[in-house]
């Protein structure tokens, strides 16, 4: 279904539906600009992960809230009205559960609510250190002892926020490397029986494929397909390195694929076969992932532009209307918020240089391939204005809280 009729133009203002980023690790916002120099030793995804683990070891619930709130504030100012938070930091710094097991999850939810945007808390299972590996000390804050603990946390969150129209809950297995297959299938079954989206990282790194073949005899998506995990409510994140068979398996299941191009570029992950996925029947949404950049327009146009680079042609995968569909309707669906599509609005200033002089016959093209967050004038979520004249209504408070968190973490120094 095209969303073009929902785009309205009047008085030098352009109104579009609010956008969703369906995959976020908000705490990683604190790493932006701190892992780029060669001196940080972040020469690969795996070495970058070590720097991320160093941050995880130190972050407190207060820090988690402050970083997430600022990250969500920045998202809102980019035109994002809903976020899927792939939440896998659960425990205290010694790996012990908090007295309130969901303390960190509820802090992230509170950050979104204080920002004024919608959130899907994707409670994520993490159970081992990697393929055939015990958990490492740096991963203790992630680790669940059993599927029952994961489901209990999900049930608690569902009950706590059942009456809140701005909060949904979903379930995830971090990846096939971090969760044994029997636990993946148990979690997938639970999600299906409760009509919840089920998210997983899949096929982000080539090393992951080799190790998966060693353990399972085949690659990650094929493992999931053979186990009956793929479905229309399955959201595969990244899906960068897929075989032809895996693309077909995702397509037959009509699963969602969440591309996170600004992070995937930053980490050097590679280029997904986007047009092949779409032709096979997969549905595309987008995510900010590590918050390496906060530009909702770049996140969606990169899906097409990176595919043009891979295939060396123009008009490679999705046109502007379809990209807006991915960023709005499909993103909201991945967050379990499909019924809320159209309730949240973003007003763009038609005089902003990024879209000034637009051709009104091609308005969606102007937005997708030209707009920048600077053009965002007003953002309304559930009838409440959260961004006014381009600035979040509580920006200063969120900004000061973020700076305080960075100071506590010692991140005013080069990592």
C-alpha positions in Angstrom: 0.0 0.0 0.0 1.5 3.3 -1.0 1.7 6.1 1.6 1.8 8.9 -1.0 -1.8 10.1 -0.1 -0.6 10.6 3.5 2.0 13.3 2.4 0.5 16.7 2.5 1.8 20.0 1.3 0.6 23.5 2.3 2.0 26.9 3.3 5.6 25.9 2.6 5.3 22.9 5.0 5.3 19.2 4.1 3.7 16.7 6.4 4.8 13.1 6.4 4.0 10.1 8.7 6.3 9.7 11.6 9.2 7.3 11.0 10.3 4.2 12.9 13.8 2.9 13.6 13.2 -0.7 14.3 16.6 -1.6 15.6 18.5 0.4 18.3 21.1 -0.1 20.9 20.7 3.3 22.6 23.6 3.0 25.0 26.0 2.8 22.1 25.3 6.4 21.3 28.1 7.2 23.8 30.6 5.6 21.4 30.0 8.0 18.6 33.2 9.6 17.4 35.3 7.6 19.9 36.1 4.4 17.9 37.1 5.9 14.6 40.9 6.6 14.9 43.3 3.8 14.1 44.7 4.3 17.6 41.5 2.9 19.1 42.3 -0.5 17.6 38.7 -0.7 16.2 39.9 -2.2 13.0 37.0 -4.7 12.6 33.6 -5.4 14.0 35.2 -7.8 16.5 37.7 -5.2 17.9 35.0 -2.5 17.9 32.9 -5.0 20.0 35.7 -5.1 22.5 35.4 -1.3 23.0 31.7 -1.6 23.3 32.1 -4.2 26.0 34.4 -1.8 27.9 31.6 0.7 27.9 29.1 -2.0 29.1 31.3 -2.9 32.0 31.0 0.6 33.4 27.5 1.9 32.6 25.0 2.3 35.5 21.2 2.5 35.3 21.5 6.2 35.6 23.9 6.4 32.7 21.8 4.0 30.6 18.8 6.3 31.1 20.6 9.5 30.3 22.3 8.1 27.2 19.1 6.6 25.9 17.1 9.7 26.5 19.6 11.9 24.6 19.8 9.3 21.8 16.0 9.3 21.5 15.8 13.1 21.7 18.2 13.2 18.7 16.1 10.6 16.9 12.9 12.7 17.4 14.7 15.7 16.0 15.4 13.6 12.9 11.7 12.7 12.4 11.7 9.4 14.2 8.5 8.8 16.3 9.0 5.1 17.2 12.0 3.1 18.2 12.6 -0.7 18.5 15.1 -1.0 21.3 17.0 -4.3 21.0 17.8 -4.5 24.7 20.4 -7.0 25.9 22.1 -5.3 28.8 20.1 -6.7 31.7 22.2 -7.2 34.9 24.5 -5.3 37.3 28.2 -4.9 36.6 29.0 -8.1 38.4 26.5 -10.1 36.2 24.0 -10.4 39.0 20.4 -9.6 38.4 19.1 -6.4 39.9 16.6 -6.7 42.7 14.1 -5.6 40.1 15.2 -7.8 37.2 13.9 -5.4 34.5 15.4 -2.2 36.0 17.6 -1.4 33.0 14.7 -2.2 30.5 12.4 0.0 32.4 14.9 2.8 32.5 15.2 2.7 28.7 11.4 2.7 28.4 11.3 5.7 30.7 13.9 7.5 28.5 11.6 7.0 25.5 8.5 8.1 27.4 10.3 11.2 28.8 11.4 12.0 25.2 7.8 11.6 24.0 8.3 8.9 21.4 7.0 5.4 21.2 9.1 2.4 22.1 9.1 -1.3 21.5 11.2 -2.9 24.2 12.7 -5.9 22.4 13.7 -8.1 25.4 16.7 -9.9 24.1 18.1 -13.3 25.2 21.9 -13.9 25.4 23.1 -17.2 26.7 26.6 -18.0 25.6 29.9 -16.4 24.5 29.7 -17.5 20.9 29.5 -20.7 18.9 30.6 -23.5 21.3 32.0 -20.9 23.7 31.3 -20.3 27.4 30.2 -16.8 28.4 33.0 -14.3 28.8 33.4 -12.0 31.8 32.7 -9.0 29.5 29.3 -10.6 28.6 28.0 -11.3 32.1 25.6 -8.3 32.0 23.9 -9.8 29.0 23.6 -13.4 30.0 20.3 -15.2 30.8 20.4 -18.5 32.7 17.3 -19.9 31.0 14.5 -19.2 28.5 12.2 -19.0 31.5 14.0 -15.9 32.9 13.6 -14.2 29.5 9.9 -15.0 29.3 9.3 -14.0 32.9 10.8 -10.6 32.1 8.8 -10.2 29.0 5.6 -11.1 30.8 6.4 -8.6 33.6 7.0 -5.8 31.0 3.9 -6.7 29.1 1.8 -6.5 32.3 3.5 -3.2 33.5 2.8 -1.4 30.2 -0.4 -3.1 29.0 -2.3 0.2 29.4 0.4 2.4 27.9 -0.3 3.1 24.2 3.2 4.4 23.7 4.9 1.1 24.8 5.0 -2.3 23.2 7.1 -5.4 24.1 8.7 -7.9 21.7 11.2 -10.8 22.2 14.5 -11.5 20.6 17.3 -14.0 20.5 20.5 -12.0 20.1 21.9 -14.3 17.4 22.5 -17.9 16.6 26.0 -17.5 17.9 24.8 -16.1 21.3 21.7 -18.4 21.8 21.7 -22.2 21.4 19.2 -23.3 18.8 16.8 -25.1 21.2 16.4 -21.9 23.1 15.9 -19.9 19.9 13.1 -22.2 18.9 11.5 -22.0 22.4 11.6 -18.2 22.3 10.2 -18.1 18.7 7.4 -20.4 19.8 6.6 -18.2 22.7 6.6 -15.1 20.5 4.3 -16.8 17.9 1.8 -18.0 20.6 1.6 -14.4 22.0 1.5 -12.6 18.6 4.8 -10.8 19.3 7.4 -9.8 16.8 10.6 -12.0 17.1 13.9 -10.3 16.3 17.4 -11.7 15.7 20.7 -10.5 14.3 21.5 -12.7 11.3 24.5 -13.1 9.0 26.1 -9.8 9.9 29.7 -11.0 9.7 31.5 -13.6 7.5 33.2 -15.1 10.5 29.8 -15.8 12.0 28.9 -17.9 8.9 32.0 -20.0 9.1 31.5 -20.7 12.8 27.8 -21.5 12.3 28.7 -24.0 9.6 31.2 -25.6 11.9 28.5 -26.1 14.6 25.4 -26.6 12.6 26.5 -27.7 9.2 24.9 -24.8 7.5 24.6 -21.0 7.7 22.4 -19.0 10.2 19.3 -18.3 8.2 19.1 -21.9 6.9 19.4 -23.1 10.5 16.5 -20.9 11.4 14.5 -21.9 8.3 15.0 -25.7 9.0 13.9 -25.1 12.6 10.7 -23.3 11.6 11.7 -20.0 13.1 11.1 -17.8 10.0 7.6 -16.3 9.7 5.9 -13.0 8.7 6.6 -11.8 12.3 10.3 -12.6 12.2 12.6 -9.6 11.9 16.1 -10.5 10.7 18.5 -7.7 11.4 21.4 -7.0 9.0 21.1 -10.1 6.8 24.3 -8.9 5.0 25.9 -12.2 3.9 23.2 -14.5 2.6 23.3 -17.4 0.3 20.8 -17.7 -2.6 18.9 -20.4 -0.7 18.7 -18.2 2.4 17.3 -15.3 0.4 14.6 -17.6 -0.9 13.9 -18.9 2.5 13.3 -15.4 3.9 11.2 -14.5 0.9 9.0 -17.6 1.2 8.3 -16.8 4.8 7.6 -13.1 4.0 9.8 -12.2 6.9 11.0 -8.7 7.6 14.6 -7.6 7.1 15.9 -4.6 9.1 18.8 -2.9 7.3 21.0 -0.6 9.4 23.1 1.0 6.7 24.7 3.8 8.7 26.0 1.3 11.3 26.8 -1.4 8.7 28.9 1.2 6.8 30.6 2.3 10.0 31.6 -1.2 11.0 32.5 -2.3 7.5 30.0 -5.1 7.5 29.5 -5.3 3.8 26.6 -4.8 1.3 23.4 -6.8 1.6 21.6 -8.1 -1.5 18.7 -5.8 -1.1 17.0 -6.1 -4.5 17.3 -9.9 -4.4 15.6 -10.0 -1.0 12.8 -7.8 -2.2 12.2 -9.9 -5.3 12.1 -13.0 -3.2 9.3 -11.5 -1.0 11.1 -10.1 2.0 9.8 -6.8 3.5 12.3 -4.1 4.4 12.5 -1.8 7.4 15.4 0.2 8.8 17.2 0.7 12.1 19.7 3.1 13.6 21.5 0.3 15.4 24.6 1.7 17.1 23.6 5.4 16.6 26.8 6.0 14.6 24.7 8.7 12.9 21.3 10.1 13.5 19.7 10.9 10.2 16.5 9.1 9.5 16.5 10.3 5.9 20.0 9.0 5.2 19.0 5.7 6.9 16.2 5.1 4.4 17.9 6.4 1.2 21.0 4.4 2.0 19.0 1.2 1.4 18.6 2.2 -2.2 21.8 4.1 -2.8 24.1 1.4 -1.4 22.3 -1.2 -3.6 23.0 1.1 -6.6 26.7 1.0 -5.6 26.6 -2.8 -5.3 24.9 -3.4 -8.6 26.4 -0.3 -10.4 23.0 0.8 -11.7 20.4 3.4 -10.9 16.9 2.5 -9.5 18.2 -0.7 -8.0 15.8 -1.8 -5.3 13.1 0.5 -4.0 11.7 3.8 -5.2 11.0 6.8 -2.9 7.4 5.8 -2.1 8.5 2.2 -1.2 11.4 3.6 1.0 8.9 5.7 2.9 6.8 2.7 3.3 9.8 0.9 4.8 10.5 3.7 7.2 7.0 4.2 8.4 4.4 1.4 8.0 6.8 -1.6 7.9 9.0 -0.2 10.7 5.9 0.3 12.9 4.9 -3.3 12.1 8.3 -4.6 13.2 7.7 -2.8 16.5 4.3 -4.2 17.0 2.7 -0.8 16.4 1.0 -1.2 13.1 -2.3 0.2 14.6 -0.5 3.4 15.4 0.6 4.2 11.8 -0.7 7.7 10.9 -1.1 8.9 14.4 2.3 10.5 14.5 3.4 13.3 12.1 6.5 15.1 11.0 6.3 18.5 9.5 9.1 19.6 7.2 10.0 23.2 6.4 9.7 23.4 2.7 12.0 26.4 2.7 14.9 24.4 4.2 17.8 24.3 1.7 17.6 20.5 1.5 14.2 20.4 -0.1 13.7 24.1 -1.2 12.2 24.5 -4.6 10.9 20.9 -4.6 8.9 19.6 -7.6 5.5 18.9 -6.1 4.9 16.2 -8.7 7.8 14.2 -7.1 7.4 15.2 -3.5 8.4 11.8 -2.0 11.6 11.8 -4.1 12.4 15.2 -2.7 12.0 14.0 0.9 13.8 10.6 0.6 16.7 11.7 -1.6 17.1 15.3 -0.4 15.8 16.0 3.1 18.0 16.3 6.1 17.1 16.4 9.8 17.6 20.2 9.6 14.3 20.3 7.6 12.3 18.8 10.5 10.2 21.6 11.9 7.6 19.9 14.1 7.1 16.3 15.4 3.9 15.2 17.0 3.5 11.8 18.6 0.0 10.8 19.7 -1.2 14.4 19.5 1.7 15.8 21.6 4.3 18.1 20.2 7.7 16.8 21.0 9.8 18.8 18.6 9.0 22.5 18.0 10.8 24.8 15.5 13.3 22.0 15.0 14.3 21.6 18.7 13.1 19.0 21.1 10.9 20.6 23.8 13.2 19.2 26.5 16.5 19.3 24.6 18.5 21.1 27.2 17.6 18.8 30.0 18.4 15.7 27.9 21.7 17.3 26.7 22.9 18.1 30.2 22.0 14.6 31.4 24.0 13.1 28.6 27.1 15.2 29.3 26.9 14.2 32.9 26.8 10.5 32.0 29.8 10.9 29.7 31.7 12.6 32.5 30.8 9.8 35.0 32.0 7.2 32.4 35.2 9.1 31.7 34.3 9.5 28.0 35.7 12.9 27.8 39.0 11.0 27.0 40.0 9.2 23.9 39.2 5.5 24.1 
